Amino acid sequence: MRPPGGSGLPGAGWRLGGVAVLLAVAAVFPLVFTNPVITNYGVFALIFAGAASAWNLFSGYSGYISLGHAVFFGSGAYTVGIAAKAWHLTGLAVFGLLPLAAAVAAAIAVPFGLVALRVRRHTFIVVTIAVFFIFQLMAYNLSFTGGTTGLSAPFLNWQAASYNDPFYYIALVIVVAAVALSWLVRRSRFGLQLRAIRDDEDRARGLGVRAMRVKLGAFAISAAFTGLLGGVWFYYLTQVQPPSGFDPLFDLSIALMTFFGGIGSLSGPVLGALIIEPGQLYLTTRFTNGYVSEILLGAIFLLVILLLPRGVIPTATERITAWRAARARQAPAPPDAGPEGQAGAGEGTGPGAVDGPAVRTGGTPR
């Protein structure tokens, strides 16, 4: 047992302190690194960190791997683009459409989920891919989406030197909200039901879990955050087209980021996005062949699945715990008594001070 008043903060205190430090670093990042090239990396990393956290809230907790979240991302982008064009919105007013992007994505997730979530995990993956291609073909062929030309975002008359900063902070707020909600879900009865479905869905149903309702709720929440980020991405890039709005690499990227950091964990998706997305952007600008980054992305995915199937954070946590346990076993035992002359003086003879060790070392062996 740890003695009362022992040194060191409790684990919760360390975690809260670490979160506060990370938030402070994230808040000052654009102020320290003012180069637009660097802040561009930060904006994309945060957009994908939020998308990976939203994906993990459903797929990581339920065990249903979705490869159709680009449907919600592209729908969010097209929603704000179509609405801004139809209502002739310009300037900062266009950001008022972001909640609409989240609402439309969640509304799409309901019929999508009612169809796809009736099947089990492996078939679910195939259904999500099929729905994704349906939405991509719709974006190519419907008139209000602009067809192959796509849609252009309203012009934002901001200073070029600090153009990235508002998008950075908007994406940061969404990431914090997504991680906070994931934490709340994880600690709630709803999250417990999701993990029960992941472990054994038939048994969860037998224990009274309404699996379809729980899965659909998580699917809609995940879709809302993904659609919200799709709207931010559209404003930032100023244009959306069917191949970019409904991009199959988007689903592979957020899945890889989550698996790399640790699927089902809180910080794993964020860690994966902060490492992989800037690396992918760097490789895209470094090599003239645009397929190099995609090839490396696939290779990294295979290595992660083979070498770190549980991800970086769960694996590191397990090894640190094992190292601490081994170190505790190798630590020397505490002395049996205090200084000479105190053992029989009646001082310091409370429970466990002298009697405990005396029983362990002074007993007659059997």
N, C-alpha and C positions, 0 to 999 in steps of 0.2 A: 504493500500500500504506500502511496505517496504521503509523506508526513504533512500535517497541516502547516500552512505557511511556507511550503516548499517553493523553491525558486521556479521561475518560468510561468508564462501565461497559459491558461487553458487553451485547448485546441480551437475553441470557438473564438477566443480573443485573437489568436494568431490569424485566423481566417478573415475576421472582420478587418483587422489591420492591413492584411494583404490586399483585400478588396478596396479599401480606402486609398492605399498607395497606387494601385492600378488605375483607379478612377482619376486620381490627381494627375498621373502621368498622361492618361488619355486626354484629359481636359487641356493640358498645356502643350500637347504635341504640335498643333498647328501654329502655336505662338513661338515655339522654339525652332521648328523646321518650317520656315516660311517659303521654301522653294515649292512652286506649284507641282513639280514632278513628284516630290516626296509626299505632299498632301494628297495628290491623286491616288497614290498607293494606299494612303490611309482611308480615303473615302471608299474605295472598292473593297478593302479588307473589312471594313465595318459593315458594308452592305452584305457581304457574304457571311460575316460572323452572325449577323442577325438572321439571315436565311438558314444557316446551318443550325442555329439554336432553335428556330421554329420547326425545322424538319425533325430535329432530335426530340422535340416535345411530343411529336406523334410517333415517328418511326423508332426512336430510341427507347421510348417508354412502352410502346405496345408490341414491338417486334415485327410490325408490318412495314417492310421496306418499300418506300414510295419512290418511283422514278417518274412521277408525273407532276412534281411541284412546280415545274416550269409553266404549267397551265395557270397557276395562280400568279406567278411572277409576271408573265406576259399579260394576263388579264388585268392586273393592276396597272401596268404601264399603258395599255390601250384604253382603260377606263378613264384615267386622268387626261389622256390625250384627246379622246373623243369629247369628253365633257368640256374641257377648256376651249376646244374649237367650236362646239355648239353654243356655248354660253358666252363666247367672246371674252374670256378672262385673260388678264395679263398681269405681270408683276407679281408681287407677293400673294395676291389673291389666289393664285393657282395652287398654293400649298394647302388651302382650305379643302381641296379635293382629295387629299390623301386619305382621310377617313372613308370616303366613298370607295376608293380603291380597295381598302380592307373589307368593306361591307360586300362589295361585288365578289371578291375572291371567296369570302366565306359562304355567300349564297351559291356560288358555283360548286363549292365543296359538298354541299348537302346532297344534291342529286348524284354527283360524282361518287360520293361515299356510299350512298344507298345502293348503288350498283356494284361498286368495286369491293366494298367491305363484306359482301355476302359470301365471298369466297375466302379461302384460307391463304396463307402467306405467299407461297410460291406463285399461285395463280393471280394473286393480287398484284404482284409486280408486272405481270404481262398485261393485265387490265389497265394499269396506270400508264404504261407505255402506249397502248392503243388509244386511250383518251387523249394523251398528249398529241399524237399525230393528227387526231381529229381536229383539235383546236388549232394546230398549226396550219392545216389545210383551210380551215375557216378563215383564218387571218389572211391567207393568200387570196381568197375568192370573194369575201364579203366587201361590199362597196364602202361601208362606213369605216372599215379598217385601213383603207387606202391601198389595199392589194399589195403588190410587190413594192410599191413606193413607200408604204408605211405612213407614219404620222410624224410631224415635227412639233417640238415643244414650243410653248410661248417664249418669247425673248425675255431674258432677265437682264436688265441694265445694271449690272453690278461691276465693281472694279475688277479688272483682270487679275491683279496681284492677289486679291483675297477671294476670288470667285469660289474656290473649293471649300472655304471655311464653313459657310452656312450648311452645306450638304454634309460636311464632316460631323458637325454637332447634331444635326437632325438624325443622321444614321447612328451616332453614338447613343442618343436618347432611346432610339428604337431597340438597339442592342441591349441596353440596360433593362428596358422594360421586358424584353423577351426572356432574358436570363432570370430576372426577378419572378416573372410568371412561372417559368420552369421550376424555380425553387419552391414556389408556393404549391404548384401542382404536385411536385415530388413529395411534399410533406402532407398532402391532403388525402382524404379518403378516395377522391377521384384518381389521384396518382397511384395509390395502392391498388385500385382496381385495374388500372392500365398495366401495371407490372404483373399482376396476377394473370392477366390475359397473355402477356408475353411469356410467362413461365409455363402455363398450362391452361389454355382457353376453355377446354371442356370441363376441367375441374372448377375453374372460376365460374362458369355458368351454373355448375351444380351447387356452388356456394351462394348463389343468388345474385351474381354480377350480371347486369343487363349489358352484355358485351357489345351489342350493336350500338346502343345509345352512347356508351362510354367511348368507343372507337370513333364514332361519328362526331362527338363533341370535340375530342382532341384533334381530329382531322380538320374541322372547321376553324378552330383556334389557330392551328398551324398555318392554314391557308390565309387567314386574315393578316397575320404578320408578313407572310411572303408577298401578298398583294400590296401591302403598304410599302415594302421595300422596292417592289417593282415600280411603283409610282415615283419614288425618290430617284431610282436609277434612270427612269425616263427623263425627268427634269434635268438630271446631271449630264446625261449624254446628248440631250436635246433632240433625240430621234429614236423611233422604234420601228423595226421591220420584222416580218414574220420569222426570218432565220435568227435574229438576235433576241426578240422578245420571247419566242418559243424555241429555246436552244436546248437540245438534248445534253450538251456538255454542262449546262447549269445543274441538272440533276446529278450527273456524275460527280461534279465538283463538290457540291454540298454533302453528298454521301461520303466522298473521300475525306473531306475535312472532318466530318464527324467521326468516321472510323479511325482516322489518324489520331485525333485528340482523345477519343474515348467515347464510344456510343453509349448513351444512357447516362452519362455524367453531365454535370452542369457546365464546367469550364472546358471540357474536351472540344466541343464544336467551335468555341471561340478561339482556343489555342490553334486548332487545325486551320481555321480561316486566316488567322494572323500570320501563319507560316506559309501556307500553300498559295494563297491568292497573291501576295506580293511576289513570291517566287515565280508564279506563272506569268505575271505581268512582266517581270524582268526578262524571263526567257523569251516572251513574245517580242519584246523590243530588241533583244540581243541578237536573235537569229532572224534572218530574212525569211526563212521557211516557216510559215505559220503553223505547220503540223508538228514541229519539233516539240513545242510545249504540250501538245495533246498526247504525243507518244510518251513523253516523260511522265505526264499525268497518269496515263494508264499503267506505266511501269511502277510508279510509286504506289498506286492502288494495289497492285499485285503484291508488292513487297510488304505493305502494311498488313494485308490479309494473311500473308504467310508468316511473317515474323512477329507482328504485334496485333494479333487478332482482337485483343481487348482495347487497344489504343495506348497512347503514350502515358496519359495520366493514371488510368487504373493499373497499368503495369508498373509504373514508377512507385505508386502508392503501395502496392503489394511488396515490392522489393525493399522499400524503406521500412515497412512494418516488419518484414522478416529480419532485416538487419538490426533493427532495434531490439527485437525479441532475442536474437542471438547474442547481442551485446549485453542484454540484461542477464542472460544465463551465465555469461562468462565473468560478470562483475563479482568481486570478492564479497563474502558475507559480512554483515555488520558485526562489530565486536559484541561479545556476550554481556559485558557489564561495563559500568563506568570506571572512573579512576579507582585505584586501590584505596580501600578504606571506606568507600561509599556503599558497598554492597550490603553490609549489615547494619548501616546506620539508620535505616528507616527512611532515608530521603531518596526520592526518585524511584520509588518502588511501585509506581502505578502500573496499571495493566499494560503488559507488553514491554516495560522498560527493562526489568531484570527477570521477572518470572517467565516471560515467554522464551527467551533464549535459554534459560536454565532448564526448562522442560525439554527443549530440543537437544541440548548437549549433555545434560546431566542425568538423563534417564538411563535405567539399566537396559542394555541391549537384549533383545529377545531372539 
